[in-house]
Amino acid sequence: MYLKKYKIAELLRYDTEILIIGSGIAGLTAAVAAAEKKRQITLISKTKLNSGSTPHAQGGIAVVYPDNPDDSFDKHITDTLNAGADLCNKSAVEILVKEGSERIIDLINWGIEFDKINETKKLHFTKEAAHNANRILHCSGDATGREIEFGLIKKMRQYENIFVKEHIFAIDLVAIDQKCVGCICYDDNTGQYIFIHSQKTILAGGGIGQLYRETTNPEEITGDTIAMAYRCGATLVDLEFIQFHPTTFYYAGAPRFLISESVRGEGGYLINKNKERFMFKYHSAGELAARDIVSRAISQEMINTDSANVYLDLTHLSEKLIETRFPNIMNNCLHYGIDIRKDYIPVRPAEHYFMGGIKTNLFCETDIEDLLACGECACVGTHGANRLASNSLLEGLVFGYRAGLQAVETFNWSTVNLYNLDFAKTPLKKIAVYNIDDAKNSIKSLMWRKVGIFRNDAQLNEALITICKWKEFLLNNEFNEISGYELQNQIILAELIVRAALLRDESRGAHYRTDFPQLRKDYNFKHFEFNIKNENNR
C-alpha cells in the first residue's frame, strides 16, 4: 500500500548501499557500526540532525558496569523481565544487558563524558523506579540524551563514507516480492520527490508520541517508519503497550516537558493538591513503584481530588543536589516562575514511549528481506508490557549497533530493473480544502480520552468506529505535504493500536483495562501481531 502514485523513472534517483532512516541514538549508532566496516551509508533525518526524542532523554542510561560492584547482569535482567510482566523476550533482554556495558565503553572511548563522583572521579550511578541497584549513568546532570546525541554526531562526522541528508521525509518503502529496495522520500529542501535506492534499509524513526494530546515527544514523532513498514508488509506487534510517563510539567500555556524519573529516584515526593503524599496508598514502593503504577495512581488521585495535576516536592532536598543533578529541569521551570528549590512542580502523566512496533529478530531483521529496524520504532522484545526506566537509550545503543553490523554482514549486491516500476494505489481524489492540523488534534484528543491510561471495551469501540470513519476518508484522498502524510500514518496506527487494545482483554504492564483489571495467566508470553497482508484478507 502506497500513499501516492509513483513512477520510479520520473523521480530523481539516489543510490546508496545502506539507507538509515532516523537520526536518534539507534540510527546514529547503526551508521557508525556500518561505517566501520567500510560500507557506504546514507542517513536521512526528517528535520535537523539533532532532532527527535533522544536529546530529550533526561534521566540517564541503565547499565551494568565493571566499576559498580553492587550490580550484576542477573540483577538487571531480572528487573527488566519483572517490569515486562511476562512478555519480554529473555534472549533479547540478555543481549541488551550484557552488550550494554560494551557499548557504554564505546561511548566513553568516543569522548562522551558521564558524570562522576567528585572525590573519586569514579562514575556516578543513581537509581530509578523498579531498579534494585544504582545503575543509571547520566551526563551534565539531566542532559544525558542530548550529550549522547551530540557525541554520536561528532563520532559519525569522522567517517567519509557516511552521507547525511537533513529535512528528508520518508514516505513509502519500495518492496518487490517481499524485498525492500529503497524508499520514496520528499526532499523538503528542494520540494522534490526522490527515490533512494538501497541494498539494505534500516528504520530508526522513533515512536508514536504525537498520536496523543499529552506527550513528552517532540512534534516530529508521528510513527512514520512504523506505519510505512506496515504498509510495506512488515509485521507489527505489541501495539497496545504504550508507556505513559507519570510526571510531565503541567502549566497553563506552557509546553509539556519531561520531569525525569530520576527526580523521584533522588528522593522527590509526589503530593496532591492538599499537600499529602499519596503513593504509599497505591504501592508499597511509594514513589519508586513502576511507571505504569505511578501513572495510574496520579490519574486516580487527580480524580479523587478533582484536580488537573499533582505536584512533585523537592523542597526537602539540598539545593546543591538539585542544582547539580537537575540543572535543565530547574532552568525550564524557572522560565515559568517556578523555583523547584522552594516551589512544588505541577505534573501529570503523558504518553512517553512505545513498547510495540515493527517485529524484528535478535539481529534487527524484519520479515521483509533487506529491511531492518531498531530503537523505539522496533519491537525485539526487550520491554515486554512495560519498559524499565532508562532502558530506552540502552536499547537504541545496543540494537542500533547490531542493526548496523547485521546490514553489513548480510550485505549482497542485487540488481533490480526499477525504471519501469509503477507503484500506485487506487486513483486518489484531490482534497480541495482540508484542515490537517484540526484533524491531527482530533485524533490526539480521541486517543487521549478513549485509549489512554484507563481503557475499557465501550470507549475502545467508540474510538474504533470514529477512527475507521476518518480512515476511510483520509486514505482515499491525496495529500501533497508532509503534514498530510503524517496524518495518514497517524490514522493507520491509531486504528491498529485500538484493535490491539481490544484484543488484550486483561490488564498487564502499561495496558490497563478497567473492565478486565486482572492479569490472565493464559496470556503469559502471548503477543498480538498485525500484518497488512492478513488484514486485507479479513
C-alpha atoms as one frame of an Amber mdcrd trajectory, in Angstrom:
protein
   0.000   0.000   0.000   1.448   3.342  -1.092   0.310   6.792  -0.060   0.862
   8.231  -3.535   1.206   7.129  -7.125   4.808   6.786  -8.250   6.658   6.024
 -11.439  10.254   5.418 -10.455  11.584   6.589 -13.816  10.072  10.021 -13.219
  11.757  10.555  -9.853  15.200  11.883  -9.057  17.196   8.811  -8.008  19.930
   8.462  -5.422  21.836   5.190  -4.879  23.381   4.024  -1.626  24.486   0.759
  -0.095  22.811   1.180   3.294  19.986   3.642   3.952  19.247   4.620   7.565
  16.000   6.454   8.277  16.230   8.298  11.588  18.907  10.255  13.428  18.403
   9.378  17.097  20.645   7.137  19.172  19.654   3.968  17.268  20.148   5.408
  13.778  23.417   7.147  14.620  24.852   4.047  16.290  23.816   1.896  13.324
  25.574   4.336  10.988  28.816   4.224  12.976  28.752   0.427  13.234  28.223
   0.006   9.474  30.726   2.722   8.558  33.488   0.936  10.464  33.011  -1.942
   8.003  33.636   0.419   5.069  30.130   0.407   3.607  28.547   3.492   2.066
  25.807   4.788   4.330  23.189   7.437   3.727  21.421   8.665   6.849  18.320
  10.792   6.419  16.668  12.914   9.091  13.086  14.119   8.948  14.126  17.523
  10.277  17.548  18.601  11.521  20.104  16.006  12.545  19.896  16.523  16.321
  16.097  16.350  16.482  13.816  13.561  17.683  13.353  12.056  21.125  16.957
  11.229  22.042  18.033  14.786  23.002  15.003  14.989  25.313  16.034  11.957
  27.387  16.970  13.344  30.789  17.349  10.727  33.467  20.136   8.563  32.125
  21.062   5.203  30.686  20.858   1.961  32.655  23.925  -0.249  32.515  25.815
  -2.901  34.450  29.361  -1.569  34.525  32.616  -3.016  35.927  33.082  -0.030
  38.269  29.789  -0.818  40.015  30.308  -3.831  42.342  26.782  -3.612  43.789
  25.179  -4.580  40.470  25.226  -7.619  38.185  23.921  -8.819  34.818  21.460
 -11.119  36.590  20.033  -8.256  38.665  19.484  -6.004  35.648  17.987  -8.861
  33.623  15.615  -9.719  36.470  14.486  -6.112  36.911  13.836  -5.800  33.169
  11.885  -9.068  32.999   9.811  -8.131  36.041   8.884  -4.773  34.526   7.908
  -6.503  31.267   5.278  -8.669  33.012   5.982 -11.991  31.268   6.072 -10.551
  27.761   9.797  -9.897  27.333  11.966 -11.950  25.011  14.514 -13.176  27.553
  17.226 -13.640  24.923  16.763 -10.025  23.805  16.958  -8.829  27.412  20.179
 -10.771  27.973  21.682  -9.183  24.858  20.543  -5.740  25.989  22.146  -6.073
  29.407  25.329  -7.960  28.534  26.225  -5.983  25.405  25.173  -2.735  27.060
  28.375  -2.374  29.050  30.447  -2.833  25.859  28.513  -0.087  24.109  28.913
   2.286  27.077  32.668   1.701  26.950  32.475   2.651  23.246  30.731   5.914
  24.137  33.355   6.745  26.738  36.139   5.967  24.260  34.414   8.246  21.738
  34.621  11.140  24.167  31.185  11.153  25.795  31.596  12.154  29.429  29.335
  10.701  32.085  29.028  12.406  35.443  31.488  11.319  38.117  31.780  11.411
  41.877  33.966  14.449  42.540  36.082  12.949  45.292  36.967   9.721  43.482
  36.432  10.554  39.793  34.512   7.291  39.537  31.314   7.135  37.515  28.243
   8.234  39.439  25.379   5.740  39.376  21.914   6.707  40.528  18.667   4.781
  40.997  15.253   4.953  39.357  11.903   3.282  39.872  11.777  -0.541  39.697
  15.591  -0.858  39.685  17.075  -2.835  42.564  20.528  -1.331  42.184  22.092
   2.031  41.432  22.899   1.562  37.729  21.822   4.770  35.983  24.616   6.765
  34.346  23.924  10.390  33.425  25.547  13.343  31.664  25.542  17.014  32.735
  23.028  16.188  35.444  19.842  15.749  33.446  21.056  16.122  29.842  22.055
  12.523  29.106  20.259  12.112  25.786  21.469  15.447  24.481  25.109  14.725
  25.320  24.995  11.225  23.821  23.336  12.569  20.675  25.976  15.260  20.218
  28.770  12.761  20.927  27.423  10.283  18.365  27.035  13.004  15.742  30.635
  14.073  16.349  31.796  10.457  16.004  29.724   9.932  12.856  31.227  13.023
  11.244  34.622  11.313  11.316  33.559   8.859   8.614  33.766   9.954   4.996
  31.524   7.054   3.952  28.504   8.383   5.882  26.396  10.874   3.938  23.856
  12.856   5.936  20.736  14.372   4.394  18.583  16.575   6.619  14.941  17.580
   6.083  14.164  14.436   4.084  10.779  12.900   4.820  10.443   9.165   4.143
   7.002   8.465   2.651   6.892   4.911   1.304   9.206   1.920   1.351   9.512
   0.224  -2.035   9.327  -3.562  -1.934   9.406  -6.062  -4.773   8.467  -9.673
  -3.959   8.851  -9.036  -0.210  12.283  -7.499  -0.728  12.922  -3.857   0.205
  14.824  -1.951  -2.466  14.649   1.576  -1.101  12.382   4.415  -0.133  10.351
   7.192  -1.747  11.078  10.454   0.038  10.141  14.096  -0.092  13.091  16.482
  -0.082  11.860  19.447   1.920  14.960  21.404   0.885  14.058  21.368  -2.822
  10.374  20.440  -2.845  11.120  17.335  -4.957  10.120  13.697  -4.589  13.137
  11.398  -4.748  13.794   7.673  -4.785  16.678   6.432  -2.632  17.686   3.021
  -3.927  19.407   0.928  -1.251  20.678  -2.599  -0.807  19.791  -2.515   2.895
  17.380  -0.197   4.701  17.392   0.375   8.477  14.372   2.006  10.098  15.155
   4.025  13.238  12.448   6.679  13.177  11.237   6.631  16.785   7.828   6.220
  18.383   4.243   7.452  18.134   4.031  10.279  20.688   2.070  12.717  18.547
  -0.891  10.327  18.442  -1.691  11.677  21.916  -2.716  15.100  23.139  -0.391
  14.843  26.136   3.099  13.601  25.235   6.736  14.143  26.091   7.716  13.511
  22.464   8.652  16.354  20.083   6.250  17.282  17.297   8.085  15.318  14.583
   7.435  11.946  16.279   4.395  10.719  14.339   5.093   6.998  13.856   6.049
   7.335  10.187   8.564   4.488   9.958   6.222   2.103  11.799   3.306   2.885
   9.500   5.382   2.659   6.329   6.799  -0.703   7.426   3.248  -1.978   7.982
   2.110  -0.747   4.573   5.156  -2.457   3.055   4.091  -5.807   4.549   6.183
  -5.988   7.732   4.572  -7.381  10.877   3.788  -5.107  13.829   3.467  -6.445
  17.379   2.567  -5.400  20.966   0.832  -2.210  19.816  -1.373  -1.966  22.912
   1.610  -1.287  25.175   2.128   2.446  25.410   4.026   3.873  28.350   2.655
   6.970  30.000   5.317   8.819  31.954   3.941   9.797  35.374   5.472  13.253
  35.601   5.411  15.848  32.863   5.352  19.562  33.562   1.782  20.866  33.536
   1.248  24.614  33.450  -1.357  26.586  31.511   0.073  27.790  28.208   3.434
  26.079  28.668   4.697  23.208  26.507   4.731  19.814  28.200   8.222  18.670
  29.088   9.530  15.680  30.948  10.303  15.807  34.646  12.708  12.908  34.856
  12.128   9.681  36.760  15.434  10.388  38.484  13.810  13.282  40.379  11.897
  10.672  42.364  14.946   8.417  42.355  16.867  11.145  44.185  14.127  11.489
  46.805  11.378  13.688  45.349   7.873  13.248  46.800   4.561  13.158  44.970
   1.855  15.167  46.737  -1.744  16.036  45.883  -3.339  19.460  45.965  -3.845
  19.042  49.724  -0.049  18.642  50.127  -0.448  14.982  51.096   1.921  12.239
  49.939  -0.273   9.591  48.355   1.827   6.953  46.579   2.022   4.551  49.517
  -1.768   4.197  49.291  -1.244   2.589  45.898   2.024   0.634  46.243   4.491
  -0.343  48.942   7.378   1.117  46.904   5.783   4.565  47.030   7.289   7.000
  44.532   9.664   4.286  43.312   6.925   1.990  42.013   6.958   1.142  38.297
   5.857   3.820  35.844   2.510   2.261  34.984   1.572   2.062  38.666   2.616
   5.652  39.351   0.802   6.963  36.265  -2.435   5.246  37.276  -2.039   6.398
  40.870  -1.581  10.025  39.827  -4.564   9.818  37.468  -6.729   8.355  40.215
  -5.554  10.963  42.718  -6.450  13.719  40.248  -9.945  12.234  40.030 -10.241
  11.864  43.793  -9.203  15.460  44.479 -10.888  16.983  41.409  -7.585  18.431
  40.239  -5.873  18.834  36.858  -2.498  17.796  38.276  -0.494  16.708  41.282
   2.898  18.043  42.423   6.498  16.944  42.795   8.062  18.188  46.010  11.857
  18.611  46.068  11.947  21.285  48.749  13.348  18.857  51.355  16.374  18.075
  49.131  19.583  20.086  49.266  19.839  22.985  46.849  23.266  21.743  45.763
  21.832  18.355  44.777  19.031  19.993  42.797  21.350  22.434  41.029  23.914
  19.749  40.192  21.599  16.895  39.297  18.720  18.738  37.601  20.054  21.977
  36.104  17.933  21.815  32.932  14.716  20.928  34.752  15.385  23.748  37.212
  16.009  26.307  34.467  12.992  25.196  32.420  10.730  25.561  35.448  12.274
  28.919  36.380  11.220  30.169  32.949   7.603  29.801  34.142   8.234  31.296
  37.565   8.644  28.023  39.452  11.798  27.626  41.548  11.964  23.891  42.234
  14.283  24.516  45.209  11.333  26.020  47.101   8.227  25.571  44.916   6.263
  22.442  44.037   6.373  21.298  40.384   2.900  20.786  38.825   2.903  17.452
  36.983   0.591  14.946  35.350   1.064  11.835  33.154   1.667  11.965  29.395
   2.413   9.495  26.618   6.130   8.810  26.664   7.280   5.579  24.996   6.013
   2.890  22.632   6.862  -0.675  23.666   5.355  -2.131  20.488   6.439  -1.590
  16.909   7.965  -3.385  13.945   8.619  -7.013  14.817  12.285  -7.996  14.474
  14.532 -10.892  15.342  17.587 -10.563  17.576  19.576  -9.201  14.627  17.041
  -6.440  13.937  15.740  -8.097  10.755  12.053  -7.741   9.859  10.047 -10.226
   7.814  10.729  -8.121   4.711  14.046  -9.053   3.115  16.777  -6.389   3.411
  14.657  -4.302   5.801  15.869  -3.878   9.385  14.550  -1.841  12.305  15.953
  -0.713  15.651  15.213   1.667  18.507  11.736   2.737  19.554  10.109   2.000
  16.192  11.137  -1.659  16.516   9.951  -4.414  18.836  12.586  -7.057  19.528
  11.046  -7.928  22.889  13.301  -6.151  25.384  10.497  -4.211  27.078   7.516
  -6.554  27.063   4.426  -4.932  28.553   6.273  -2.125  30.323   9.749  -0.667
  29.759  12.095  -0.429  32.716  13.208   3.169  33.269  16.382   4.219  31.393
  16.465   1.069  29.244  15.406   3.033  26.156  18.740   4.708  25.395  20.450
   1.405  26.114  18.233  -0.432  23.630  18.869   2.165  20.936  22.593   1.844
  21.517  22.780  -1.962  21.661  20.354  -2.828  18.880  21.348   0.139  16.722
  24.870  -1.284  16.751  23.524  -4.759  15.985  21.450  -3.429  13.086  24.465
  -1.705  11.537  26.616  -4.831  11.813  23.864  -7.121  10.516  23.272  -4.915
   7.488  26.955  -5.238   6.628  27.364  -8.923   7.417  24.362  -9.963   5.287
  25.135  -7.495   2.502  24.691  -8.872  -1.013  24.624  -6.877  -4.201  21.422
  -7.377  -6.153  20.202  -5.642  -9.262  16.561  -4.915  -9.955  15.190  -3.153
 -13.010  13.408  -0.282 -11.330  12.820   2.093 -14.165   9.607   0.560 -15.437
   8.077   0.130 -12.000   4.807   1.906 -11.385   3.708   1.903  -7.750   0.137
   3.002  -7.445  -2.850   2.623  -5.185  -6.494   3.196  -6.185  -6.729   6.529
  -8.014  -6.837   9.241  -5.391  -9.166  12.158  -5.010  -7.813  15.658  -4.573
  -8.911  17.412  -1.407  -9.945  20.959  -2.203  -9.908  22.321   1.352  -8.893
  20.342   4.426  -7.587  21.436   7.826  -4.836  18.919   8.564  -3.912  20.422
  11.933  -7.514  20.177  13.110  -7.675  16.530  12.013  -4.441  15.746  13.862
  -5.728  17.401  17.012  -8.956  15.417  16.771  -7.031  12.127  16.602  -4.807
  13.138  19.514  -7.754  14.148  21.661  -9.680  10.977  20.852  -6.698   8.737
  21.644  -6.064  10.550  24.932  -9.693  10.291  26.058 -10.534   6.774  24.854
  -7.218   4.898  24.504  -5.177   6.340  27.352  -4.102   5.222  30.813  -7.510
   3.689  31.678  -9.261   1.688  28.943 -12.479  -0.273  28.570 -14.460  -2.029
  25.854 -17.060   0.704  25.381 -14.565   3.530  24.966 -12.255   1.486  22.732
 -15.126   0.557  20.423 -16.298   4.172  20.285 -12.766   5.176  19.302 -12.561
   2.435  16.669 -15.828   3.459  14.974 -14.701   7.079  14.761 -11.177   6.234
  13.584 -12.456   3.910  10.848 -14.717   6.669   9.502 -11.819   9.104   9.414
  -9.507   6.484   7.919 -11.841   5.748   5.009 -11.714   9.406   4.050  -8.047
  10.092   4.777  -6.604   7.107   2.911  -8.693   7.688  -0.196  -7.585  11.251
  -0.713  -4.273  12.582  -1.932  -2.031  14.811   0.126   0.959  16.699  -1.182
   2.614  17.895   2.005   4.497  16.285   4.889   1.801  17.034   7.460  -0.738
  15.190   5.300   1.438  12.077   5.081   1.955  12.240   8.849  -1.811  12.390
   9.316  -2.301   9.298   7.154   0.353   7.437   9.148  -1.267   8.505  12.400
  -4.743   7.288  11.436  -3.344   3.899  10.360  -1.533   3.424  13.658  -4.439
   4.727  15.738  -6.704   2.033  14.324  -4.149  -0.742  14.908  -3.478   0.376
  18.488  -7.183   0.360  19.302  -7.635  -3.088  17.748  -4.708  -4.420  19.787
  -6.116  -2.888  22.989  -9.472  -4.574  22.331  -7.852  -7.956  21.739  -5.966
  -7.897  25.042  -8.856  -8.369  27.444  -6.705  -8.247  30.560  -4.535  -5.717
  32.417  -0.793  -6.154  32.042   2.027  -3.655  32.390   1.155  -0.353  30.767
  -2.109  -1.709  29.318  -4.894  -1.308  31.891  -8.495  -2.338  31.234 -10.991
  -1.230  33.900 -13.374  -3.924  32.622 -10.645  -6.591  32.810  -8.470  -5.422
  35.735  -6.744  -8.766  36.308  -3.783 -10.330  34.537  -4.645 -13.506  32.623
  -2.131 -16.300  33.180  -3.089 -17.899  29.848  -1.876 -14.678  28.184   1.665
 -15.018  29.532   4.020 -14.664  26.547   1.037 -14.121  24.220   1.579 -11.418
  21.599  -0.881  -9.921  19.116   0.532  -9.291  15.648  -0.714  -7.228  12.719
   0.274  -7.610   9.078  -1.418  -5.764   6.225  -1.480  -8.904   4.073  -3.601
 -10.683   6.686  -5.683  -7.601   7.456  -6.619  -7.224   3.804  -7.862 -10.809
   3.796 -10.146 -10.432   6.821
